[in-house]
Amino acid sequence: MPTVGDLQPEWQVPPGRMEPLPWEAARFRDMSQNPHLPEAIYRYMIAHNPPTDPLVDELVTETAAMGAIRSMQVGVEQAALLGFMVRLVRARFVVEVGTFTGLSALAMARALPEGGRLLCCDISEEYTSVARRYWDRAGVTDRIDLRLAPAVETLQALPRTRSVDLAFVDADKESYIVYYEELVPRLAPGGILIADNIFMNGLVVDEEPGQIALDATAFARHVQADPRTETVLVPIGDGFSFTRLRDS
C-alpha cells in the first residue's frame, strides 16, 4: 500500500507559478506552523485544501519577513478552517481576541454574510496596521470593527446577551480563562468558541513546560470541567479547542 510520501514525495508549486513563495519554502523547511503533523501529511493537507489567493500569499509573506514573531500568525490551513466555521454556523457576529497582522480576521470577514460583523480585539497599532492594509485591499474593512484596547475591557463592554455566533481567541495565554468567562455567557445558541495554541508547541507535555504552557494547560482543564459547555481539542496548527454550549 503506498504511503502519503509515495503519493506526494515533494510539495508541488501550484499551477501558474514557477517557484514557491518565501513563506511556502520556509514552512516546509521547519514546519513551524504545524509542528504536530508529519511533514508529508502536512504537505498533503495543504495540497488538498482550498488554494490561497495572491492577497493571502502576500500577507503571509510579509508577516514571515518579520522574523520569529511570525509564529503569532495562524497557519493558512487554520485560516481556511476559521472561514469554514463562520459559514458552517452561519455566523453574523464574530469576535476575535488577538488579531496580529490580520490573516484569521481576513478569512472570517470574507466568510461573513451581507450585514455580518467582526469585532477584533488587539493592543498593537503596529501589527494591526498591516492587517488594515490587507482588509482594505480585500474589500472587507466595512465588516470589521477593530478595537485597540485591552481585550477584557472590550469584551466586558459588550451586552450580556447571547449574540456571539463565533469567537476566536489567539492572544495572551494567561488571560484565556478570563476571555472564556466573558465570551461563554455571550455565545448564541449554536455558537462556537475556538481557542488557539492549545498544545504550545508540545510544551504542555514537557517535564519543564514553563509558565505559558502551564497557562495553556490550566485553560484546557478549566474548559473540560465547565458543566455549561462541551469542548474538543483538534490537532490543527498548534492545536485548536472547540467549545459549544451544552443543550439545555
Secondary structure in CASP SS format (residue, H / E / C, confidence):
PFRMAT SS
TARGET T0000
AUTHOR 0000-0000-0000
METHOD secondary structure of the structure
MODEL  1
M C 1.00
P C 1.00
T C 1.00
V H 1.00
G H 1.00
D H 1.00
L H 1.00
Q C 1.00
P C 1.00
E C 1.00
W C 1.00
Q C 1.00
V C 1.00
P C 1.00
P C 1.00
G C 1.00
R C 1.00
M C 1.00
E C 1.00
P C 1.00
L C 1.00
P H 1.00
W H 1.00
E H 1.00
A H 1.00
A H 1.00
R H 1.00
F H 1.00
R H 1.00
D H 1.00
M C 1.00
S C 1.00
Q C 1.00
N C 1.00
P C 1.00
H C 1.00
L C 1.00
P C 1.00
E H 1.00
A H 1.00
I H 1.00
Y H 1.00
R H 1.00
Y H 1.00
M H 1.00
I H 1.00
A H 1.00
H H 1.00
N C 1.00
P C 1.00
P C 1.00
T C 1.00
D C 1.00
P H 1.00
L H 1.00
V H 1.00
D H 1.00
E H 1.00
L H 1.00
V H 1.00
T H 1.00
E H 1.00
T H 1.00
A H 1.00
A C 1.00
M C 1.00
G C 1.00
A H 1.00
I H 1.00
R H 1.00
S H 1.00
M H 1.00
Q C 1.00
V C 1.00
G C 1.00
V H 1.00
E H 1.00
Q H 1.00
A H 1.00
A H 1.00
L H 1.00
L H 1.00
G H 1.00
F H 1.00
M H 1.00
V H 1.00
R H 1.00
L H 1.00
V C 1.00
R C 1.00
A C 1.00
R C 1.00
F E 1.00
V E 1.00
V E 1.00
E E 1.00
V E 1.00
G C 1.00
T C 1.00
F C 1.00
T C 1.00
G C 1.00
L H 1.00
S H 1.00
A H 1.00
L H 1.00
A H 1.00
M H 1.00
A H 1.00
R H 1.00
A H 1.00
L C 1.00
P C 1.00
E C 1.00
G C 1.00
G C 1.00
R E 1.00
L E 1.00
L E 1.00
C E 1.00
C E 1.00
D E 1.00
I C 1.00
S C 1.00
E H 1.00
E H 1.00
Y H 1.00
T H 1.00
S H 1.00
V H 1.00
A H 1.00
R H 1.00
R H 1.00
Y H 1.00
W H 1.00
D H 1.00
R H 1.00
A H 1.00
G C 1.00
V C 1.00
T H 1.00
D H 1.00
R H 1.00
I E 1.00
D E 1.00
L E 1.00
R E 1.00
L E 1.00
A C 1.00
P C 1.00
A H 1.00
V H 1.00
E H 1.00
T H 1.00
L H 1.00
Q H 1.00
A C 1.00
L C 1.00
P C 1.00
R C 1.00
T C 1.00
R C 1.00
S C 1.00
V E 1.00
D E 1.00
L E 1.00
A E 1.00
F E 1.00
V E 1.00
D C 1.00
A C 1.00
D C 1.00
K H 1.00
E H 1.00
S H 1.00
Y H 1.00
I H 1.00
V H 1.00
Y H 1.00
Y H 1.00
E H 1.00
E H 1.00
L H 1.00
V H 1.00
P H 1.00
R H 1.00
L E 1.00
A E 1.00
P E 1.00
G E 1.00
G E 1.00
I E 1.00
L E 1.00
I E 1.00
A E 1.00
D C 1.00
N C 1.00
I C 1.00
F C 1.00
M H 1.00
N H 1.00
G H 1.00
L H 1.00
V H 1.00
V H 1.00
D C 1.00
E C 1.00
E C 1.00
P C 1.00
G C 1.00
Q H 1.00
I H 1.00
A H 1.00
L H 1.00
D H 1.00
A H 1.00
T H 1.00
A H 1.00
F H 1.00
A H 1.00
R H 1.00
H H 1.00
V H 1.00
Q H 1.00
A H 1.00
D C 1.00
P C 1.00
R C 1.00
T E 1.00
E E 1.00
T E 1.00
V E 1.00
L E 1.00
V E 1.00
P C 1.00
I C 1.00
G C 1.00
D C 1.00
G C 1.00
F E 1.00
S E 1.00
F E 1.00
T E 1.00
R E 1.00
L E 1.00
R C 1.00
D C 1.00
S C 1.00
END
